[in-house]
Amino acid sequence: MIISLGLGQNVDSLYKQGSSYLKSGQYENAVSMFEMILNQGIFHEDLYYNLGNSYYRLGSYGSSIWAYEKAIKLYPLDVDAKFNLSLANAHVKDRILIPETHFFIKWYRFFKSSLTFSQFMSISALFILLASIYYLVINVFQINFSWLPLQIFLFLGFILHGILLDKYWDISEQNEGIII
């Protein structure tokens, strides 16, 4: 307990120090502070966002793109990270053209990135909870309701759990990179 408390204080002081370096224009020092935190296994969208800002100010656009994309993966609703990612992408000289994807794949990726991991978990758990309550009400009170709502709740719950699993794999996947 004491070790983890000390580690938390160390991470907090490193983050504050890195943020002050970023504000004062000492971007190399900010990068080293933020990378020290990452090396300790701490991952947070604000950490990646500030690391991306530091890399961007140093002119290391590939590294800033990587950091902004990691921030967006952890918190897809971050409009500042999305805006900064578009700014960093504007500096890329050799663009690799990606072929157009199918409409359903685009829609699925948009839907998957529209909510955070915890939001997907809450909504899918809610659907399964509703299905359980509906099933219990039908069986306990011997009411002759339609089974269709139960099937819909279960279907939506399992679909959202599948998307949740895909989102988890995206977040925890370490085999990715940016060509710098």
N, C-alpha and C positions, 0 to 999 in steps of 0.2 A: 504494500500500500504506500509506504513512504517512498519507495523507488519510483513508482508511477507518478506520485505527486511531484517528486523532483524533476522527473522527465517532463511533465506538463508545464512546470514553471520554466524549464530550460527552453522548451518549444515556444512558449509565450514570449519569453525575453528575446529569443532569436527572431520571432516574427515581428515584434515591435522594433527591434534594431534594424531588421531588413526594411520595414516600412519607413523608418526615419531616413535610412540611406536612400531609399527611392525618392522620398520627398526632397531631399537635399541634393539630388543629382549624382550621387555616388552609386551608379548603376552596377558596376562590377561587384562592389561590396554587397549590394542588395541581392544580386544573383547568388553569391556564395552563401549568404544567410538563408535564403529560401531553399537552396539546394541542400543545405545541412538539415533542414527540417524534413525534406523529402527523403533524405537518406535514413532518417530515423523511422520511416514508415508511416508518416503522417500525411494524409491526402485530404485537401479541402479546396473547394472552388475558389475561395478568396486567395489562397496561397498560390494556386496556378495562375489566377488572374494577375496578381502582382508580379509574379515571375515573368509572365508574358509581357507586362508593361516594361519591366527592367530589360528584358531581351530586346524589345522593340526599340527602346531608347538607345541601346548599344548598336542598333543596326543589324542585329542577328534575327532576321525576319523568319527564317525557318524554325528556329527555336521558339520564337514568340508564337508562331502559328501552332506549334505543338502544345505549348502551355495553354493557349486560349481554347484549343479543342478539348484538352483535358478538363478545363474549367466548365466548358459547356456540357461535357459528358456528365459531370457530377451535378450540375445545376442547369438544365436546359432552358430555363426561363430567364437567364441572365442576359439582358439586352446589351449591357455594356461590353461583355465579353464577345458577343456576336458582332457588335459594331467594330470593336478593336480587331477581331479576326478578319473582318472584311478590309480594314485598313492595311493590315499586315499582308493579306493576300494580294492587295493592289501593288505591292512592291516586288512580287515574284516575277522574275524575268522570263524563265523558261516554263511556260505553263504546259502541263500534261492534260490534253483534252480527254475527258472521261465520256464514254458513250452515253447516250440518253437511256435512262432506265424506264422500265414499264410503269404505267400509271399506278397499278396496284402496289408496286414496290415503293414508289414515291409516297403514296398515301400512307402506307404502313410505316415508313421511316418518319414521316411527319407526325403521325399519331404517337409513335414511340417516343419521339423527342419532345412532345408537347407537355408531358407530365414528368415529374420527378419520380425516382424509384419509390420513395415512401408514399407518394400519392397513388401510384399504381397499386402498391401493396394494400393501401387502405380501401380503395374502391373494389378491388377483387375480393378482399376479405369480406367486405360489406355484401357483395352479391352472394357469396357462399353462406354468410350468416342469414341473409334473407331466405335463401333456399332451405336452410335448416329450420328456421322458424316456421316457414310455410308448411314444411313436411310435418313438424311436430303438431301444429294446429290441426292439420287434416287428420292425423292419426289419434291424437289425444281426444279431440272432441267428436270424432267420427263424423266429420262434415264431408259432404259429397261435393267438393270443389273440383274444378278442372286441374289436371296435372300440368297443363301448359305453362303457367307461371313458374312452377318449380323447375321445369326443364329449361326455361329461358334463363332463370337466375343461375342455374348450374352451368349452362353453356357459356354465359357471359363471364362468370367467375373463372372457369377453366381457361377460356380464351385470354382473359386478362392476366391470369397466372402464367400462361405461356409467353405473353409479351413481357411480363415481369422477369421471367427467366432469361429471355433474350437480352433484356436491358442489363441484367446482372452480369451476363457474359461479356457484354460490351464494356461495362465499367471495370470489371476485374481482369479483362484481357490485357496482358502486358506485351504481347507481340505486335507492336505497332511503332510507327516512326514517321518522321517527316524527312524528305530528301532536302538536305541543306546545300 
